[in-house]
Amino acid sequence: MAAASVSLKSKDSETIAAYLCLTCKNKNTETEAKAYCKKCDSCFCEQCVNLHNQLFQNHATYGPEEMEKWPVAMATQEFLENCAVHNGKKLILFCEDHSQLCCDICILLSHR
């Protein structure tokens, strides 16, 4: 499954992530996506999804109420894959004693 493109915006102390429309992004415009098509593996804004649905009537699109069917956002995927302690290291091992994902340095220093 591909990772989706997101825009991260800070509002006071919270960060808001918005999926971006692929069609608009290709035109150098950041428009928040309102739907995802699994067959196209793309997110679309309201205007683009209407055109998409006219052209591809056999494709199912999923709105925000079915977010669990959307791909993992790139920012989320990178956060989940990278070690918070050792910058640039990937989480590649699992410590069964601590039920924790670890990078190769964490395993050597903190886990047996």
C-alpha positions in Angstrom: 0.0 0.0 0.0 1.4 3.4 -0.9 1.7 6.2 1.5 -0.4 9.3 1.0 0.9 12.9 0.9 -0.1 15.1 3.8 0.3 18.7 4.8 1.1 19.4 8.4 0.0 22.7 9.8 0.4 23.9 13.4 -2.5 25.5 15.1 -1.6 26.7 18.6 -0.2 23.6 20.3 -1.7 21.0 18.0 -0.6 19.8 14.6 -3.3 19.2 12.0 -2.6 16.8 9.2 -4.5 17.0 6.0 -4.3 14.6 3.1 -3.6 16.3 -0.2 -5.4 15.9 -3.5 -2.9 14.2 -5.9 -4.4 15.9 -9.0 -4.1 19.4 -7.5 -0.6 18.6 -6.0 0.6 17.8 -9.6 -0.5 21.3 -10.5 1.5 22.7 -7.6 -1.7 23.4 -5.5 -2.3 22.1 -2.0 -5.9 21.2 -1.7 -7.2 19.0 1.1 -8.4 15.6 -0.1 -12.0 14.5 0.7 -11.9 11.1 -0.9 -9.6 8.1 -1.6 -9.8 5.7 -4.5 -8.1 2.4 -3.8 -7.9 1.3 -7.5 -6.1 4.6 -8.4 -4.3 4.6 -5.1 -4.9 8.4 -5.0 -6.6 11.0 -2.8 -8.8 13.6 -4.4 -10.4 16.9 -3.4 -14.1 17.4 -3.7 -13.9 18.9 -7.2 -11.5 16.2 -8.5 -13.4 13.3 -7.0 -16.5 14.4 -8.8 -14.7 14.3 -12.1 -13.0 11.0 -11.2 -16.3 9.4 -10.3 -17.8 10.4 -13.7 -14.9 9.0 -15.6 -14.4 5.8 -13.5 -17.9 4.7 -12.4 -16.7 1.2 -11.4 -14.1 2.7 -8.9 -15.2 2.9 -5.3 -14.1 6.0 -3.5 -14.0 6.4 0.3 -14.8 9.7 2.1 -13.5 10.9 5.5 -16.1 8.7 7.3 -14.2 5.6 6.0 -10.7 6.9 6.8 -9.6 3.4 7.9 -9.6 2.4 4.1 -7.3 5.3 3.2 -3.5 4.7 3.1 -1.2 5.5 5.9 0.0 9.1 5.6 3.7 9.5 4.8 4.3 11.5 8.0 2.7 8.8 10.1 4.6 6.0 8.3 7.9 7.8 8.8 7.2 8.5 12.5 6.3 4.8 13.1 9.3 3.5 11.2 12.0 5.7 12.8 13.7 5.4 16.2 12.9 8.3 18.5 16.2 7.9 20.3 18.7 7.3 17.5 18.0 9.8 14.7 17.9 8.3 11.2 17.8 4.7 12.5 14.9 2.4 11.4 12.9 0.3 13.9 13.8 -3.2 12.6 13.8 -5.4 15.7 11.3 -6.4 18.4 12.3 -6.9 22.0 9.9 -9.6 23.4 10.9 -8.8 27.0 9.8 -5.2 26.7 7.2 -5.6 23.9 9.0 -2.8 22.1 10.2 -2.1 18.5 13.9 -1.1 18.5 16.6 0.0 16.2 19.9 -2.0 16.1 21.6 0.4 18.5 18.7 0.2 21.1 18.9 -3.6 21.0 22.6 -3.5 21.9 22.4 -0.8 24.5 19.0 -1.3 26.3 17.7 -4.8 25.4 19.1 -8.3 25.7 
